[in-house]
């Protein structure tokens, strides 16, 4: 199954396919995004309210609040859009980072167990955490945090693990 163009932060072989790709659920942006938007709107209201008086202290405060809110919202959005999770027919990847990059990758042959965790709110909103454990380690090695439709990601990963186990190689 092809998912458009291959991201520039990883390279797959000709016989390897992307079987699942996602970013975290929008809920992962947390309260920072709505708080930033609310601050920006409040700043606009202060600017509008004080606009008739010329450039005064209230106008400057309004501009500062608007800029602060816009920067907060935009920064959180950038973090969200620059977090990616990928399952290929041979490997798992996570990528985080805007200016610098943190890419973690594991070959499917190393995966020992996976677990899916959803809170009540996560079930209601359709997100959860998919945790990967590798051979020789009791600690989680890789977590796809707040994944949308985590049952689908878990199913695709389980299918790939079964293929690797059955074939003895990633196809």
TIRO-2110 file (N, C-alpha, C; in Angstrom, 1 decimal):
// TIRO-2110
0.8, -1.2, 0.0, N, 1, A
0.0, 0.0, 0.0, CA, 1, A
0.9, 1.2, 0.0, C, 1, A
0.7, 2.1, -0.9, N, 2, A
1.5, 3.3, -1.0, CA, 2, A
0.8, 4.5, -0.4, C, 2, A
1.6, 5.4, 0.3, N, 3, A
1.1, 6.5, 0.9, CA, 3, A
1.6, 7.8, 0.4, C, 3, A
1.7, 7.9, -1.0, N, 4, A
2.2, 9.1, -1.6, CA, 4, A
3.7, 9.1, -1.6, C, 4, A
4.3, 10.3, -1.5, N, 5, A
5.7, 10.4, -1.5, CA, 5, A
6.4, 10.0, -0.2, C, 5, A
7.6, 9.5, -0.3, N, 6, A
8.3, 9.1, 0.9, CA, 6, A
8.9, 10.3, 1.6, C, 6, A
8.7, 10.4, 2.9, N, 7, A
9.2, 11.5, 3.7, CA, 7, A
10.7, 11.6, 3.5, C, 7, A
11.3, 12.8, 3.5, N, 8, A
12.7, 13.0, 3.3, CA, 8, A
13.6, 12.6, 4.5, C, 8, A
13.0, 12.3, 5.6, N, 9, A
13.8, 11.9, 6.8, CA, 9, A
14.0, 10.4, 7.0, C, 9, A
13.6, 9.6, 6.0, N, 10, A
13.9, 8.2, 6.0, CA, 10, A
14.0, 7.7, 4.6, C, 10, A
14.7, 6.6, 4.5, N, 11, A
14.9, 6.0, 3.1, CA, 11, A
14.5, 4.6, 3.2, C, 11, A
13.6, 4.1, 2.3, N, 12, A
13.2, 2.7, 2.3, CA, 12, A
13.8, 2.1, 1.0, C, 12, A
14.0, 0.8, 1.1, N, 13, A
14.5, 0.0, 0.0, CA, 13, A
13.3, -0.2, -1.0, C, 13, A
13.7, -0.6, -2.2, N, 14, A
12.7, -0.8, -3.3, CA, 14, A
11.7, -1.8, -3.0, C, 14, A
12.0, -2.8, -2.2, N, 15, A
11.1, -3.9, -1.8, CA, 15, A
10.3, -3.6, -0.5, C, 15, A
10.5, -2.4, 0.0, N, 16, A
9.8, -2.1, 1.3, CA, 16, A
8.7, -1.1, 1.0, C, 16, A
7.6, -1.2, 1.7, N, 17, A
6.4, -0.4, 1.5, CA, 17, A
6.0, 0.3, 2.8, C, 17, A
5.5, 1.5, 2.7, N, 18, A
4.9, 2.1, 3.8, CA, 18, A
3.5, 1.5, 4.0, C, 18, A
3.2, 0.9, 5.2, N, 19, A
1.9, 0.3, 5.4, CA, 19, A
1.0, 1.2, 6.3, C, 19, A
1.6, 2.1, 7.0, N, 20, A
0.8, 3.0, 7.9, CA, 20, A
1.6, 4.2, 8.2, C, 20, A
1.0, 5.4, 8.2, N, 21, A
1.7, 6.6, 8.5, CA, 21, A
0.7, 7.6, 9.1, C, 21, A
1.1, 8.3, 10.2, N, 22, A
0.2, 9.2, 10.8, CA, 22, A
1.0, 10.2, 11.7, C, 22, A
0.4, 11.2, 12.2, N, 23, A
0.9, 12.1, 13.2, CA, 23, A
-0.1, 11.9, 14.4, C, 23, A
0.3, 12.5, 15.5, N, 24, A
-0.6, 12.3, 16.7, CA, 24, A
-2.0, 12.9, 16.4, C, 24, A
-2.9, 12.4, 17.2, N, 25, A
-4.3, 12.9, 17.1, CA, 25, A
-4.2, 14.4, 17.5, C, 25, A
-5.1, 15.3, 16.9, N, 26, A
-5.1, 16.7, 17.2, CA, 26, A
-5.2, 17.0, 18.7, C, 26, A
-5.7, 16.1, 19.5, N, 27, A
-5.8, 16.4, 21.0, CA, 27, A
-4.4, 16.5, 21.6, C, 27, A
-3.4, 15.9, 20.9, N, 28, A
-2.0, 16.0, 21.4, CA, 28, A
-1.5, 17.4, 21.5, C, 28, A
-2.2, 18.4, 20.8, N, 29, A
-1.7, 19.8, 20.8, CA, 29, A
-2.1, 20.3, 22.2, C, 29, A
-2.9, 19.7, 23.0, N, 30, A
-3.2, 20.1, 24.3, CA, 30, A
-3.9, 21.4, 24.4, C, 30, A
-3.8, 22.0, 25.5, N, 31, A
-4.5, 23.3, 25.7, CA, 31, A
-3.7, 24.5, 25.2, C, 31, A
-2.5, 24.3, 24.8, N, 32, A
-1.7, 25.4, 24.3, CA, 32, A
-2.3, 26.1, 23.1, C, 32, A
-2.8, 25.3, 22.1, N, 33, A
-3.3, 25.8, 20.9, CA, 33, A
-4.6, 26.7, 21.2, C, 33, A
-5.6, 26.2, 21.9, N, 34, A
-6.7, 27.1, 22.2, CA, 34, A
-6.4, 28.3, 23.1, C, 34, A
-5.5, 28.1, 24.0, N, 35, A
-5.1, 29.2, 24.8, CA, 35, A
-4.4, 30.3, 24.0, C, 35, A
-3.5, 29.9, 23.1, N, 36, A
-2.9, 30.8, 22.2, CA, 36, A
-3.8, 31.5, 21.3, C, 36, A
-4.8, 30.8, 20.7, N, 37, A
-5.8, 31.4, 19.9, CA, 37, A
-6.7, 32.4, 20.7, C, 37, A
-7.0, 32.0, 21.9, N, 38, A
-7.8, 32.9, 22.8, CA, 38, A
-7.0, 34.2, 23.1, C, 38, A
-5.7, 34.0, 23.4, N, 39, A
-4.9, 35.2, 23.7, CA, 39, A
-4.9, 36.1, 22.5, C, 39, A
-4.7, 35.6, 21.3, N, 40, A
-4.6, 36.4, 20.1, CA, 40, A
-5.9, 37.1, 19.9, C, 40, A
-7.0, 36.4, 20.1, N, 41, A
-8.3, 37.1, 19.9, CA, 41, A
-8.5, 38.2, 21.0, C, 41, A
-8.1, 37.9, 22.2, N, 42, A
-8.3, 38.9, 23.3, CA, 42, A
-7.4, 40.1, 23.0, C, 42, A
-6.2, 39.9, 22.4, N, 43, A
-5.3, 41.0, 22.1, CA, 43, A
-6.0, 41.9, 21.0, C, 43, A
-6.6, 41.2, 20.0, N, 44, A
-7.3, 41.9, 18.9, CA, 44, A
-8.4, 42.8, 19.5, C, 44, A
-9.1, 42.2, 20.5, N, 45, A
-10.2, 43.0, 21.1, CA, 45, A
-9.7, 44.2, 21.8, C, 45, A
-8.6, 44.0, 22.5, N, 46, A
-8.0, 45.2, 23.3, CA, 46, A
-7.5, 46.2, 22.3, C, 46, A
-6.9, 45.8, 21.2, N, 47, A
-6.5, 46.7, 20.1, CA, 47, A
-7.7, 47.5, 19.6, C, 47, A
-8.7, 46.8, 19.2, N, 48, A
-9.9, 47.4, 18.7, CA, 48, A
-10.6, 48.3, 19.7, C, 48, A
-10.6, 48.0, 20.9, N, 49, A
-11.2, 48.8, 21.9, CA, 49, A
-10.4, 50.1, 22.2, C, 49, A
-9.1, 50.0, 22.1, N, 50, A
-8.3, 51.2, 22.4, CA, 50, A
-7.9, 51.9, 21.1, C, 50, A
-8.3, 51.4, 19.9, N, 51, A
-7.9, 52.0, 18.6, CA, 51, A
-8.3, 53.4, 18.4, C, 51, A
-9.4, 53.8, 19.0, N, 52, A
-9.9, 55.2, 18.8, CA, 52, A
-9.1, 56.2, 19.5, C, 52, A
-8.3, 55.8, 20.5, N, 53, A
-7.5, 56.7, 21.3, CA, 53, A
-6.1, 56.9, 20.8, C, 53, A
-5.8, 56.3, 19.6, N, 54, A
-4.4, 56.3, 19.0, CA, 54, A
-3.6, 55.2, 19.6, C, 54, A
-2.3, 55.4, 19.5, N, 55, A
-1.3, 54.4, 20.0, CA, 55, A
-1.0, 54.8, 21.5, C, 55, A
-1.6, 54.0, 22.3, N, 56, A
-1.4, 54.2, 23.8, CA, 56, A
-1.0, 52.9, 24.4, C, 56, A
-1.0, 52.9, 25.7, N, 57, A
-0.6, 51.7, 26.5, CA, 57, A
-1.4, 50.5, 26.2, C, 57, A
-2.8, 50.7, 26.1, N, 58, A
-3.7, 49.6, 25.8, CA, 58, A
-3.4, 49.0, 24.4, C, 58, A
-3.1, 49.8, 23.5, N, 59, A
-2.8, 49.3, 22.1, CA, 59, A
-1.5, 48.5, 22.2, C, 59, A
-0.5, 48.9, 22.9, N, 60, A
0.8, 48.2, 22.9, CA, 60, A
0.5, 46.9, 23.7, C, 60, A
-0.2, 46.9, 24.7, N, 61, A
-0.6, 45.7, 25.5, CA, 61, A
-1.3, 44.7, 24.5, C, 61, A
-2.3, 45.2, 23.8, N, 62, A
-3.1, 44.4, 22.9, CA, 62, A
-2.2, 43.7, 21.8, C, 62, A
-1.2, 44.5, 21.3, N, 63, A
-0.3, 44.0, 20.3, CA, 63, A
0.5, 42.9, 20.9, C, 63, A
1.1, 43.1, 22.1, N, 64, A
1.9, 42.1, 22.8, CA, 64, A
1.1, 40.8, 23.1, C, 64, A
-0.1, 41.0, 23.5, N, 65, A
-0.9, 39.8, 23.8, CA, 65, A
-1.3, 39.0, 22.5, C, 65, A
-1.6, 39.8, 21.5, N, 66, A
-1.9, 39.1, 20.2, CA, 66, A
-0.7, 38.4, 19.6, C, 66, A
0.5, 39.0, 19.7, N, 67, A
1.7, 38.3, 19.2, CA, 67, A
2.1, 37.1, 20.1, C, 67, A
1.9, 37.2, 21.4, N, 68, A
2.2, 36.1, 22.3, CA, 68, A
1.3, 34.9, 22.0, C, 68, A
0.0, 35.2, 21.9, N, 69, A
-1.0, 34.2, 21.6, CA, 69, A
-0.7, 33.5, 20.2, C, 69, A
-0.4, 34.3, 19.2, N, 70, A
-0.1, 33.8, 17.9, CA, 70, A
1.1, 32.9, 17.9, C, 70, A
2.2, 33.3, 18.6, N, 71, A
3.4, 32.5, 18.7, CA, 71, A
3.1, 31.2, 19.4, C, 71, A
2.4, 31.3, 20.5, N, 72, A
2.1, 30.0, 21.3, CA, 72, A
1.3, 29.0, 20.4, C, 72, A
0.3, 29.5, 19.7, N, 73, A
-0.5, 28.6, 18.9, CA, 73, A
0.3, 28.0, 17.7, C, 73, A
1.0, 28.9, 17.1, N, 74, A
1.8, 28.5, 15.9, CA, 74, A
2.9, 27.5, 16.3, C, 74, A
3.6, 27.7, 17.4, N, 75, A
4.6, 26.8, 17.9, CA, 75, A
4.1, 25.4, 18.2, C, 75, A
2.9, 25.4, 18.9, N, 76, A
2.3, 24.1, 19.2, CA, 76, A
1.9, 23.4, 18.0, C, 76, A
1.3, 24.1, 17.0, N, 77, A
0.9, 23.5, 15.8, CA, 77, A
2.1, 22.9, 15.0, C, 77, A
3.2, 23.6, 15.0, N, 78, A
4.5, 23.2, 14.3, CA, 78, A
5.0, 21.9, 15.0, C, 78, A
5.0, 21.8, 16.3, N, 79, A
5.4, 20.6, 17.0, CA, 79, A
4.5, 19.4, 16.6, C, 79, A
3.2, 19.6, 16.5, N, 80, A
2.3, 18.6, 16.2, CA, 80, A
2.5, 18.1, 14.7, C, 80, A
2.6, 19.1, 13.8, N, 81, A
2.8, 18.7, 12.4, CA, 81, A
4.1, 18.0, 12.1, C, 81, A
5.1, 18.3, 13.0, N, 82, A
6.4, 17.7, 12.7, CA, 82, A
6.7, 16.5, 13.6, C, 82, A
5.7, 15.9, 14.1, N, 83, A
5.8, 14.6, 14.7, CA, 83, A
5.1, 13.5, 13.8, C, 83, A
5.8, 12.5, 13.4, N, 84, A
5.3, 11.5, 12.5, CA, 84, A
5.6, 10.1, 13.0, C, 84, A
4.7, 9.2, 12.7, N, 85, A
4.9, 7.8, 13.0, CA, 85, A
4.7, 7.0, 11.7, C, 85, A
5.6, 6.1, 11.5, N, 86, A
5.5, 5.3, 10.2, CA, 86, A
5.8, 3.8, 10.5, C, 86, A
5.0, 3.0, 9.9, N, 87, A
5.2, 1.5, 9.9, CA, 87, A
5.4, 1.1, 8.5, C, 87, A
6.6, 0.5, 8.2, N, 88, A
6.8, 0.0, 6.8, CA, 88, A
6.8, -1.5, 6.9, C, 88, A
7.0, -2.1, 5.8, N, 89, A
7.0, -3.6, 5.8, CA, 89, A
8.2, -4.2, 6.5, C, 89, A
9.2, -3.4, 6.8, N, 90, A
10.4, -3.9, 7.5, CA, 90, A
10.8, -3.1, 8.8, C, 90, A
10.3, -1.9, 9.0, N, 91, A
10.8, -1.1, 10.1, CA, 91, A
9.7, -0.2, 10.7, C, 91, A
9.9, 0.3, 11.9, N, 92, A
9.1, 1.3, 12.6, CA, 92, A
9.9, 2.6, 12.7, C, 92, A
9.2, 3.7, 12.6, N, 93, A
9.9, 5.0, 12.7, CA, 93, A
9.1, 5.9, 13.5, C, 93, A
9.7, 6.8, 14.3, N, 94, A
9.1, 8.0, 14.9, CA, 94, A
10.0, 9.1, 14.5, C, 94, A
9.4, 10.3, 14.2, N, 95, A
10.2, 11.5, 14.0, CA, 95, A
9.6, 12.6, 14.7, C, 95, A
10.4, 13.3, 15.4, N, 96, A
10.0, 14.5, 16.2, CA, 96, A
11.0, 15.6, 15.8, C, 96, A
10.6, 16.9, 15.9, N, 97, A
11.5, 18.0, 15.7, CA, 97, A
11.1, 18.9, 14.6, C, 97, A
11.4, 20.2, 14.9, N, 98, A
11.1, 21.3, 14.0, CA, 98, A
12.5, 21.7, 13.3, C, 98, A
13.4, 22.2, 14.2, N, 99, A
14.7, 22.7, 13.7, CA, 99, A
15.6, 21.5, 13.7, C, 99, A
15.7, 20.8, 14.8, N, 100, A
16.5, 19.6, 14.8, CA, 100, A
15.6, 18.4, 14.7, C, 100, A
16.1, 17.2, 14.4, N, 101, A
15.3, 16.0, 14.2, CA, 101, A
15.7, 15.0, 15.1, C, 101, A
14.7, 14.2, 15.7, N, 102, A
15.0, 13.1, 16.4, CA, 102, A
14.2, 11.9, 15.8, C, 102, A
15.0, 11.1, 15.1, N, 103, A
14.3, 9.9, 14.4, CA, 103, A
14.8, 8.6, 15.1, C, 103, A
13.8, 7.8, 15.5, N, 104, A
14.0, 6.5, 16.0, CA, 104, A
13.5, 5.5, 15.1, C, 104, A
14.3, 4.4, 14.9, N, 105, A
13.9, 3.4, 13.9, CA, 105, A
14.2, 2.0, 14.5, C, 105, A
13.3, 1.1, 14.3, N, 106, A
13.5, -0.3, 14.7, CA, 106, A
13.2, -1.2, 13.6, C, 106, A
13.9, -2.3, 13.4, N, 107, A
13.6, -3.3, 12.4, CA, 107, A
12.5, -4.2, 13.1, C, 107, A
11.5, -4.6, 12.3, N, 108, A
10.4, -5.4, 12.8, CA, 108, A
10.9, -6.7, 13.5, C, 108, A
12.0, -7.3, 13.0, N, 109, A
12.5, -8.5, 13.6, CA, 109, A
12.9, -8.3, 15.1, C, 109, A
13.1, -7.1, 15.5, N, 110, A
13.5, -6.9, 16.9, CA, 110, A
12.3, -6.8, 17.8, C, 110, A
11.1, -6.6, 17.2, N, 111, A
9.9, -6.3, 18.1, CA, 111, A
9.5, -7.6, 18.7, C, 111, A
9.3, -7.6, 20.1, N, 112, A
8.9, -8.7, 20.9, CA, 112, A
7.4, -8.6, 21.1, C, 112, A
6.9, -7.5, 21.6, N, 113, A
5.5, -7.3, 22.0, CA, 113, A
5.1, -5.9, 21.7, C, 113, A
3.8, -5.8, 21.5, N, 114, A
3.2, -4.5, 21.4, CA, 114, A
2.0, -4.4, 22.3, C, 114, A
1.7, -3.2, 22.8, N, 115, A
0.5, -3.0, 23.6, CA, 115, A
-0.2, -1.7, 23.2, C, 115, A
-1.5, -1.8, 23.3, N, 116, A
-2.4, -0.6, 22.9, CA, 116, A
-3.0, -0.2, 24.2, C, 116, A
-2.9, 1.1, 24.5, N, 117, A
-3.6, 1.7, 25.7, CA, 117, A
-4.4, 2.8, 25.3, C, 117, A
-5.7, 2.8, 25.8, N, 118, A
-6.6, 3.9, 25.6, CA, 118, A
-7.3, 4.3, 26.9, C, 118, A
-7.3, 5.5, 27.2, N, 119, A
-8.1, 6.0, 28.4, CA, 119, A
-9.5, 6.1, 27.9, C, 119, A
-10.4, 6.3, 28.9, N, 120, A
-11.8, 6.5, 28.6, CA, 120, A
-12.0, 7.7, 27.6, C, 120, A
-11.3, 8.8, 27.8, N, 121, A
-11.4, 9.9, 26.9, CA, 121, A
-10.8, 9.6, 25.6, C, 121, A
-9.7, 8.8, 25.6, N, 122, A
-9.1, 8.4, 24.3, CA, 122, A
-10.0, 7.5, 23.5, C, 122, A
-10.8, 6.6, 24.2, N, 123, A
-11.8, 5.8, 23.4, CA, 123, A
-12.9, 6.7, 22.8, C, 123, A
-13.3, 7.6, 23.6, N, 124, A
-14.4, 8.5, 23.2, CA, 124, A
-13.9, 9.4, 22.0, C, 124, A
-12.7, 9.9, 22.0, N, 125, A
-12.2, 10.8, 21.0, CA, 125, A
-11.4, 10.1, 19.9, C, 125, A
-11.1, 8.8, 20.1, N, 126, A
-10.5, 8.0, 19.0, CA, 126, A
-9.0, 8.1, 19.0, C, 126, A
-8.3, 8.1, 20.1, N, 127, A
-6.8, 8.1, 20.1, CA, 127, A
-6.3, 7.2, 21.2, C, 127, A
-5.1, 6.8, 21.1, N, 128, A
-4.5, 5.9, 22.2, CA, 128, A
-3.0, 5.8, 21.9, C, 128, A
-2.3, 5.1, 22.8, N, 129, A
-0.8, 4.9, 22.7, CA, 129, A
-0.5, 3.5, 22.3, C, 129, A
0.3, 3.4, 21.3, N, 130, A
0.8, 2.1, 20.8, CA, 130, A
2.3, 2.0, 21.3, C, 130, A
2.5, 1.0, 22.1, N, 131, A
3.9, 0.8, 22.7, CA, 131, A
4.5, -0.4, 22.2, C, 131, A
5.8, -0.3, 21.8, N, 132, A
6.6, -1.4, 21.2, CA, 132, A
7.7, -1.8, 22.1, C, 132, A
7.8, -3.1, 22.4, N, 133, A
8.8, -3.6, 23.2, CA, 133, A
9.7, -4.5, 22.3, C, 133, A
11.0, -4.4, 22.5, N, 134, A
11.9, -5.1, 21.7, CA, 134, A
12.5, -6.3, 22.5, C, 134, A
13.1, -7.2, 21.8, N, 135, A
13.7, -8.4, 22.4, CA, 135, A
14.9, -7.9, 23.3, C, 135, A
15.0, -8.5, 24.5, N, 136, A
16.1, -8.2, 25.4, CA, 136, A
15.8, -7.0, 26.2, C, 136, A
14.7, -6.4, 26.2, N, 137, A
14.4, -5.2, 27.0, CA, 137, A
13.0, -5.3, 27.6, C, 137, A
12.9, -5.0, 28.8, N, 138, A
11.6, -5.0, 29.5, CA, 138, A
10.9, -3.7, 29.4, C, 138, A
11.7, -2.6, 29.1, N, 139, A
11.1, -1.3, 29.0, CA, 139, A
10.7, -1.0, 27.6, C, 139, A
9.7, -0.1, 27.5, N, 140, A
9.2, 0.3, 26.1, CA, 140, A
10.4, 0.9, 25.3, C, 140, A
10.5, 0.5, 24.1, N, 141, A
11.5, 1.1, 23.2, CA, 141, A
11.0, 2.2, 22.4, C, 141, A
9.7, 2.1, 22.0, N, 142, A
9.1, 3.0, 21.1, CA, 142, A
7.7, 3.2, 21.5, C, 142, A
7.2, 4.4, 21.5, N, 143, A
5.8, 4.7, 21.8, CA, 143, A
5.3, 5.6, 20.7, C, 143, A
4.2, 5.2, 20.1, N, 144, A
3.4, 6.1, 19.2, CA, 144, A
2.4, 6.7, 20.1, C, 144, A
2.6, 8.0, 20.5, N, 145, A
1.7, 8.6, 21.5, CA, 145, A
0.5, 9.3, 20.8, C, 145, A
-0.6, 9.1, 21.4, N, 146, A
-1.9, 9.7, 21.0, CA, 146, A
-2.2, 9.5, 19.5, C, 146, A
-2.1, 8.3, 19.1, N, 147, A
-2.3, 7.9, 17.7, CA, 147, A
-3.8, 7.9, 17.4, C, 147, A
-4.2, 8.5, 16.3, N, 148, A
-5.6, 8.4, 15.9, CA, 148, A
-5.9, 7.0, 15.4, C, 148, A
-7.1, 6.5, 15.8, N, 149, A
-7.5, 5.2, 15.4, CA, 149, A
-6.4, 4.1, 15.8, C, 149, A
-6.0, 4.0, 17.0, N, 150, A
-4.9, 3.2, 17.4, CA, 150, A
-5.1, 1.7, 17.1, C, 150, A
-6.4, 1.3, 17.1, N, 151, A
-6.7, -0.1, 16.8, CA, 151, A
-6.2, -0.4, 15.3, C, 151, A
-6.4, 0.5, 14.4, N, 152, A
-5.9, 0.3, 13.0, CA, 152, A
-4.4, 0.2, 13.0, C, 152, A
-3.7, 1.1, 13.7, N, 153, A
-2.2, 1.1, 13.7, CA, 153, A
-1.8, -0.3, 14.3, C, 153, A
-2.4, -0.7, 15.4, N, 154, A
-2.0, -1.9, 16.0, CA, 154, A
-2.2, -3.1, 15.1, C, 154, A
-3.3, -3.1, 14.4, N, 155, A
-3.7, -4.2, 13.5, CA, 155, A
-2.7, -4.3, 12.3, C, 155, A
-2.3, -3.1, 11.8, N, 156, A
-1.3, -3.1, 10.7, CA, 156, A
0.0, -3.6, 11.2, C, 156, A
0.4, -3.1, 12.4, N, 157, A
1.7, -3.6, 12.9, CA, 157, A
1.7, -5.1, 13.2, C, 157, A
0.6, -5.6, 13.8, N, 158, A
0.5, -7.0, 14.0, CA, 158, A
0.6, -7.8, 12.7, C, 158, A
-0.1, -7.3, 11.7, N, 159, A
0.0, -8.0, 10.4, CA, 159, A
1.4, -8.0, 9.9, C, 159, A
2.1, -6.9, 10.0, N, 160, A
3.5, -6.9, 9.5, CA, 160, A
4.4, -7.8, 10.3, C, 160, A
4.2, -7.8, 11.7, N, 161, A
4.9, -8.7, 12.5, CA, 161, A
4.7, -10.2, 12.2, C, 161, A
3.4, -10.5, 11.9, N, 162, A
3.1, -11.9, 11.5, CA, 162, A
3.8, -12.2, 10.2, C, 162, A
3.8, -11.3, 9.2, N, 163, A
4.5, -11.5, 8.0, CA, 163, A
6.0, -11.8, 8.2, C, 163, A
6.6, -11.0, 9.0, N, 164, A
8.0, -11.1, 9.3, CA, 164, A
8.3, -12.5, 10.0, C, 164, A
7.4, -12.8, 10.9, N, 165, A
7.6, -14.1, 11.7, CA, 165, A
7.4, -15.3, 10.8, C, 165, A
6.4, -15.2, 9.9, N, 166, A
6.0, -16.3, 9.0, CA, 166, A
7.1, -16.5, 7.9, C, 166, A
7.5, -15.4, 7.3, N, 167, A
8.4, -15.4, 6.2, CA, 167, A
9.9, -15.5, 6.7, C, 167, A
10.1, -15.1, 7.9, N, 168, A
11.5, -15.0, 8.4, CA, 168, A
12.2, -13.8, 7.8, C, 168, A
11.5, -13.0, 7.1, N, 169, A
12.1, -11.7, 6.6, CA, 169, A
11.1, -10.7, 6.3, C, 169, A
11.4, -9.5, 6.3, N, 170, A
10.5, -8.4, 6.0, CA, 170, A
10.3, -8.3, 4.5, C, 170, A
9.1, -8.4, 4.0, N, 171, A
8.9, -8.4, 2.6, CA, 171, A
8.3, -7.1, 2.2, C, 171, A
END
